[in-house]
């Protein structure tokens, strides 16, 4: 006779690439979920993959201890640096920093690195399935992504001291950036992954324009996506609470990554 314990699938083993605020929030959410009653997919955290190559070996590449999936919660640079080796090892990778794929060839190249699968999280926004359905069948002519965030969360290393001071002193909304998804992620790599996500969903980022507004009244991070074409007219407005420890990121990003883990666990 097979008991319920014997019939239960093995937990999904996951490691996290990155050790910042998003990683900490993922672990908090997983621990919180573990205390809930009822049948839920089982997750097992096996460690953190940091910039130190030895941690990559321990948790992603060592067949004896490796994770089933690595959750990227670090940066565009980390995806480029570690992604190919993770995929080559046959380990799946969930990517939060989808700005890594602003160059059209980047995602196919990563997927061709090995047998591991690449999963792109929806992150801080929704409606990507609709945009894909309309955009990939010629149903969209133009898409605008307008993001609105607190000025202090938008300071960048390339800004001069005077530019940063001016940004922090804003008393009214100001448009800091207008351009393409690739330009957006180059200038604001931690703040505009949503723009690249929309471009990937639509299938043609030349249709997508991006605006970034610094707004001292933006207590919630706001993303408004406006799309139109033969398929129809669509407007999505998403207002997320920022992650307290990292205001440049929406708190929903960590939740989306945990939801991705649960989905993969359910498919086992």
Secondary structure, 3 states (H helix, E strand, C coil): CCCHHHHCCCCEEEEEECCCHHHHHHHHHHHHHHCCCCCCCCEEEEEEECCCHHHHHHHHHCCCCCCCEEEECCCHHHHHHHHHHHHHCCCEEEECCHHHHCCHHHHHHHHCCCCCCEEECCCCCCCHHHHHHHHCCCCCCEEEEEEEECHHHHCCCCCCHHHHHHHHCCCCCEEEEEECHHHHHHHCCCCCHHHHHHHHHHCCHHHEEEEEEECCCCCEEEEEEEEEECCEEEEEEEEEEEECCEEEEEHHHHHHHHHHHHHHHHCC
